[in-house]
Amino acid sequence: MENPRDIILSPVVSEKSYAAVKNKRYSFFVDIRAEKSEIKRAIEEIFKVKVLKINTVNIKSKPKRIGRSLGTSSRKKRAVVTLGKKDKIDFFESV
């Protein structure tokens, strides 16, 4: 994957993820094929910060039902990125 914006899909918007911002931990949904090294490079290029650590979580699809129709939610991959003490991502700080 060449373009960093193809790797980082969206930020995780939840109370738990915003509480982790105090500890310099930011959560993003990423492409399910992305590796930790690619995620690190993408975050550093997009936000101009220094990444110390990355933890990833694969989220399985779940069965969903709408009326009589059965289906599943899509699989996701979440990356929790830990930054250095002086770095921050303004997108999370402004909310």
Protein Blocks (a to p, Z undefined) as FASTA:
>chain_A
ZZlklmmmbdcddfklmmmmmnopacddddfkbcfklmmmmmmmmnopacfbdcdddddd
ddddehjbccdddddddddddddfkbccfklmmZZ
